[in-house]
Amino acid sequence: MAVGLRPFLKWVGGKRQLLPVLRRFYPAPMGRYFEPFVGSGAVFFDLYASGRLNGARATLTDSNPDLIGCYEMVRDRTAEVASALARLARGHEARGADHFYEVRARFNRMRLKPAASRASYTPALAAMLIYLNRTGFNGLFRLNGHGEFNVPAGRYVRPRIWDVAHLQGVAGALGRSGVRLALAPFERVLATARAGDFVYFDPPYAPLSATARFTAYTSRPFTLTDQARLCEVAVALARRGCGVMVSNSSAPEVAALYEGDPRVAGAGLVVHRIPARRAINSRASARGPVTEFLLTNLPPRE
């Protein structure tokens, strides 16, 4: 049991603040675990640290090749990533935002080369992604229309950029027998999940307002059509006998999907409204309490 193991990346919609609520719905016993939008992996690391996986197989997937490439480098070449990250941390301490923008430009040049791919991801690229994530605005991963990472520098006095012991703990969790990483669309889980397995979906949230559209984690945004496809996948898995949880915002279009489709209730899926805190806004004063949706067929425990 790795008590206190936490994600090594900040991520939009990361679930650390909601873990006390989500834990009430974790199934026991659990078959295999699937997390098709792994992001920061907060739920995976929580399950792992608490011993709830109990040796069960876990499949962590995402459609973001940078994210999966970074995870693989942390797992397989931990010392090299830590060494490169230490150098970046020293540069940031000396030069701050100027260093951030130089690293961002170098990161984009390296990752956008014609021959670049997840298969050619390097410890240097992984370290740059972690550095940019820890020092950029709100921990965003955002791409422009040309596929360039374009998040501006954050305003942090002493950002926590690297911790070699923490990276080693993360590598141990990702490298455990039975844990699999893969670049894949979320629908791929339909090909492998079966009755008794636990599937947690944490997709890019439907925006609550026109100014809250942080959905471009890859070069293609996550649209309302994608949200509808995800709802259909959740219904299919629930009918199959899988334990299913889906997190999302309480945007009207999400409410229409989850509460307006009789197939959702027919599959045993129930919407729970849970309090959360809005984490992303250009103005700190606008980051306040909101209500999120949790769609699940798992009964809550006290």
Secondary structure per residue as TSV (DSSP state, phi and psi in degrees):
chain	resnum	aa	ss	phi	psi
A	1	M	-	360.0	127.3
A	2	A	-	-104.0	77.1
A	3	V	T	-59.7	132.7
A	4	G	T	84.3	1.7
A	5	L	-	-64.9	130.5
A	6	R	-	-130.7	166.2
A	7	P	-	-60.1	150.7
A	8	F	S	-96.8	-7.0
A	9	L	S	-117.3	145.7
A	10	K	-	-83.2	147.8
A	11	W	-	-150.4	141.3
A	12	V	T	-58.7	126.4
A	13	G	T	77.4	10.5
A	14	G	-	-53.0	145.1
A	15	K	S	-99.7	15.7
A	16	R	G	-59.6	-40.3
A	17	Q	G	-69.0	-23.4
A	18	L	G	-99.3	1.6
A	19	L	H	-55.9	-41.0
A	20	P	H	-57.0	-33.2
A	21	V	H	-76.8	-47.0
A	22	L	H	-62.3	-34.3
A	23	R	G	-59.1	-27.9
A	24	R	G	-65.0	-20.2
A	25	F	G	-105.4	-2.4
A	26	Y	-	-61.2	131.5
A	27	P	-	-76.0	149.4
A	28	A	S	-145.2	120.6
A	29	P	S	-75.8	170.5
A	30	M	-	-121.6	138.1
A	31	G	-	-81.0	-130.6
A	32	R	-	-80.0	158.6
A	33	Y	E	-116.3	135.8
A	34	F	E	-128.0	133.3
A	35	E	E	-131.2	92.7
A	36	P	S	-74.8	-14.5
A	37	F	S	-121.9	76.6
A	38	V	-	-65.6	-35.7
A	39	G	T	51.2	-125.5
A	40	S	T	-79.7	-10.9
A	41	G	-	71.6	26.2
A	42	A	H	-58.3	-41.3
A	43	V	H	-71.8	-41.1
A	44	F	H	-58.3	-49.5
A	45	F	H	-64.9	-32.1
A	46	D	H	-68.3	-44.1
A	47	L	H	-61.7	-42.4
A	48	Y	H	-66.4	-47.4
A	49	A	H	-65.7	-32.2
A	50	S	H	-86.7	-4.6
A	51	G	T	80.4	8.0
A	52	R	-	-71.5	-22.8
A	53	L	S	-68.5	-33.5
A	54	N	T	49.2	42.8
A	55	G	T	81.5	0.9
A	56	A	-	-66.1	150.2
A	57	R	-	-69.1	145.3
A	58	A	E	-134.6	131.9
A	59	T	E	-117.1	117.9
A	60	L	E	-112.4	119.0
A	61	T	E	-131.6	162.0
A	62	D	E	-162.9	159.4
A	63	S	S	-93.9	3.1
A	64	N	-	-94.9	107.9
A	65	P	H	-66.0	-30.9
A	66	D	H	-63.8	-43.5
A	67	L	H	-62.5	-50.2
A	68	I	H	-66.1	-39.9
A	69	G	H	-59.7	-41.8
A	70	C	H	-64.3	-45.9
A	71	Y	H	-56.9	-44.4
A	72	E	H	-65.5	-38.7
A	73	M	H	-67.9	-40.4
A	74	V	H	-62.5	-38.5
A	75	R	H	-69.9	-45.1
A	76	D	H	-96.5	-26.5
A	77	R	-	-136.1	52.8
A	78	T	H	-56.5	-48.7
A	79	A	H	-62.3	-39.0
A	80	E	H	-68.0	-39.4
A	81	V	H	-63.7	-44.5
A	82	A	H	-63.2	-40.5
A	83	S	H	-64.7	-45.5
A	84	A	H	-64.6	-37.0
A	85	L	H	-68.0	-36.7
A	86	A	H	-62.1	-40.5
A	87	R	H	-65.2	-40.4
A	88	L	H	-65.5	-38.2
A	89	A	H	-63.5	-40.6
A	90	R	H	-64.7	-40.3
A	91	G	H	-63.4	-39.2
A	92	H	H	-68.1	-39.6
A	93	E	H	-62.0	-35.0
A	94	A	H	-81.6	-35.0
A	95	R	H	-129.5	-5.0
A	96	G	T	58.7	-129.7
A	97	A	H	-61.9	-34.2
A	98	D	H	-59.1	-41.9
A	99	H	H	-66.2	-40.9
A	100	F	H	-55.3	-49.5
A	101	Y	H	-71.1	-30.5
A	102	E	H	-66.1	-43.3
A	103	V	H	-66.6	-39.9
A	104	R	H	-60.3	-43.4
A	105	A	H	-64.3	-42.0
A	106	R	H	-66.6	-39.9
A	107	F	H	-58.3	-46.5
A	108	N	H	-67.0	-38.9
A	109	R	H	-61.6	-44.6
A	110	M	H	-70.3	-42.6
A	111	R	H	-80.0	-16.5
A	112	L	T	-102.2	7.6
A	113	K	S	-62.1	146.2
A	114	P	T	-54.4	-33.7
A	115	A	T	-87.2	-6.8
A	116	A	-	-72.0	141.4
A	117	S	-	-161.3	173.9
A	118	R	G	-59.3	-35.1
A	119	A	G	-63.9	-25.6
A	120	S	G	-104.5	14.9
A	121	Y	-	-61.2	143.8
A	122	T	-	-122.8	162.8
A	123	P	H	-57.1	-34.9
A	124	A	H	-63.8	-44.4
A	125	L	H	-63.3	-43.3
A	126	A	H	-60.8	-43.5
A	127	A	H	-63.9	-40.3
A	128	M	H	-64.8	-40.3
A	129	L	H	-62.0	-44.7
A	130	I	H	-62.8	-44.7
A	131	Y	H	-60.4	-48.6
A	132	L	H	-63.8	-36.3
A	133	N	H	-66.0	-39.5
A	134	R	H	-79.1	-19.4
A	135	T	H	-117.4	-9.2
A	136	G	B	-81.5	169.7
A	137	F	G	-59.6	116.4
A	138	N	G	56.8	19.0
A	139	G	G	67.3	23.2
A	140	L	-	-69.2	147.8
A	141	F	-	-117.5	109.6
A	142	R	-	-138.0	136.4
A	143	L	B	-115.8	144.0
A	144	N	-	-86.0	-175.0
A	145	G	T	-64.0	-18.3
A	146	H	T	-94.5	5.8
A	147	G	S	79.1	16.6
A	148	E	-	-93.4	137.0
A	149	F	B	-67.6	121.5
A	150	N	-	-130.1	23.6
A	151	V	-	-71.0	134.1
A	152	P	-	-77.8	167.4
A	153	A	B	-64.7	144.2
A	154	G	-	-85.8	172.6
A	155	R	-	-110.4	73.7
A	156	Y	-	-110.2	136.1
A	157	V	S	-76.4	-50.4
A	158	R	S	-136.2	75.8
A	159	P	-	-65.4	142.4
A	160	R	-	-86.6	102.6
A	161	I	-	-94.6	-39.5
A	162	W	-	-146.9	151.0
A	163	D	-	-153.4	102.1
A	164	V	H	-63.4	-36.7
A	165	A	H	-64.8	-37.9
A	166	H	H	-66.1	-44.8
A	167	L	H	-59.9	-38.4
A	168	Q	H	-65.4	-38.7
A	169	G	H	-64.9	-41.6
A	170	V	H	-62.5	-44.5
A	171	A	H	-60.4	-38.7
A	172	G	H	-63.4	-40.1
A	173	A	H	-67.9	-45.2
A	174	L	H	-69.7	-27.1
A	175	G	T	-92.4	2.1
A	176	R	S	-63.7	144.5
A	177	S	T	-56.3	130.2
A	178	G	T	98.2	-8.8
A	179	V	E	-95.2	127.5
A	180	R	E	-124.8	135.7
A	181	L	E	-109.2	141.1
A	182	A	E	-156.0	147.2
A	183	L	E	-87.1	114.8
A	184	A	-	-162.2	150.5
A	185	P	-	-71.0	157.4
A	186	F	G	-63.3	-28.0
A	187	E	G	-65.3	-18.4
A	188	R	G	-58.3	-24.3
A	189	V	G	-62.3	-25.1
A	190	L	G	-62.4	-25.3
A	191	A	G	-78.3	-16.5
A	192	T	T	-128.4	-30.0
A	193	A	-	-70.4	142.1
A	194	R	-	-136.7	175.9
A	195	A	T	-53.1	134.7
A	196	G	T	94.7	-15.6
A	197	D	-	-78.7	160.0
A	198	F	E	-116.0	124.2
A	199	V	E	-122.5	123.0
A	200	Y	E	-116.0	122.0
A	201	F	E	-107.0	126.8
A	202	D	-	-129.7	75.1
A	203	P	-	-75.9	169.4
A	204	P	-	-55.8	128.3
A	205	Y	-	-71.4	146.5
A	206	A	-	-65.8	131.7
A	207	P	-	-67.2	143.2
A	208	L	S	-82.5	-16.7
A	209	S	S	-151.4	168.7
A	210	A	T	-66.5	-20.1
A	211	T	T	-98.4	8.1
A	212	A	-	-117.6	39.1
A	213	R	-	-95.6	70.1
A	214	F	-	-96.5	71.3
A	215	T	-	-117.9	1.4
A	216	A	-	-93.0	65.6
A	217	Y	S	-77.3	-24.2
A	218	T	S	-121.8	-175.6
A	219	S	S	-69.7	-12.9
A	220	R	S	-116.0	126.9
A	221	P	-	-70.3	160.8
A	222	F	-	-91.2	110.2
A	223	T	-	-95.9	175.7
A	224	L	H	-63.0	-33.6
A	225	T	H	-61.7	-40.2
A	226	D	H	-64.0	-40.2
A	227	Q	H	-60.7	-40.0
A	228	A	H	-67.0	-39.3
A	229	R	H	-63.6	-39.3
A	230	L	H	-63.3	-41.5
A	231	C	H	-59.5	-41.7
A	232	E	H	-64.4	-38.7
A	233	V	H	-65.3	-42.5
A	234	A	H	-61.2	-42.2
A	235	V	H	-63.1	-44.6
A	236	A	H	-61.7	-41.7
A	237	L	H	-68.6	-40.0
A	238	A	H	-63.2	-41.2
A	239	R	H	-63.9	-28.1
A	240	R	H	-76.4	-15.2
A	241	G	T	100.8	12.2
A	242	C	-	-80.3	150.9
A	243	G	E	-81.1	126.5
A	244	V	E	-125.8	135.7
A	245	M	E	-132.6	135.4
A	246	V	E	-129.6	122.1
A	247	S	E	-94.0	144.8
A	248	N	E	-164.4	171.9
A	249	S	E	-76.3	172.2
A	250	S	-	-98.4	30.3
A	251	A	-	-59.5	147.3
A	252	P	H	-54.0	-38.2
A	253	E	H	-68.4	-29.9
A	254	V	H	-71.6	-42.8
A	255	A	H	-58.5	-39.7
A	256	A	H	-64.2	-37.5
A	257	L	H	-68.7	-50.6
A	258	Y	H	-78.0	-35.4
A	259	E	H	-104.7	-12.3
A	260	G	H	-100.8	-1.4
A	261	D	-	-109.8	115.3
A	262	P	H	-61.8	-20.5
A	263	R	H	-67.3	-28.0
A	264	V	H	-64.8	-53.4
A	265	A	H	-65.5	-35.5
A	266	G	H	-63.8	-24.9
A	267	A	T	-88.5	3.4
A	268	G	T	85.3	12.6
A	269	L	-	-89.0	133.6
A	270	V	E	-123.1	140.2
A	271	V	E	-91.3	126.0
A	272	H	E	-111.4	134.0
A	273	R	E	-95.4	124.1
A	274	I	E	-125.2	140.3
A	275	P	E	-74.6	140.3
A	276	A	E	-144.7	-178.5
A	277	R	E	-122.3	127.9
A	278	R	-	-63.7	121.1
A	279	A	-	-98.3	-15.6
A	280	I	-	-121.7	117.0
A	281	N	-	-166.8	146.5
A	282	S	S	-66.5	-23.4
A	283	R	S	-107.1	124.0
A	284	A	G	-60.0	-32.6
A	285	S	G	-66.9	-17.7
A	286	A	G	-92.4	-0.5
A	287	R	-	-90.2	102.9
A	288	G	-	-144.7	-168.0
A	289	P	E	-68.9	139.1
A	290	V	E	-137.8	172.3
A	291	T	E	-110.4	131.7
A	292	E	E	-111.3	160.8
A	293	F	E	-99.8	138.9
A	294	L	E	-125.4	113.2
A	295	L	E	-98.7	123.8
A	296	T	E	-157.4	155.2
A	297	N	S	-105.5	10.2
A	298	L	S	-95.9	133.8
A	299	P	-	-75.9	140.5
A	300	P	-	-74.6	148.0
A	301	R	-	-107.8	150.1
A	302	E	-	-70.8	360.0
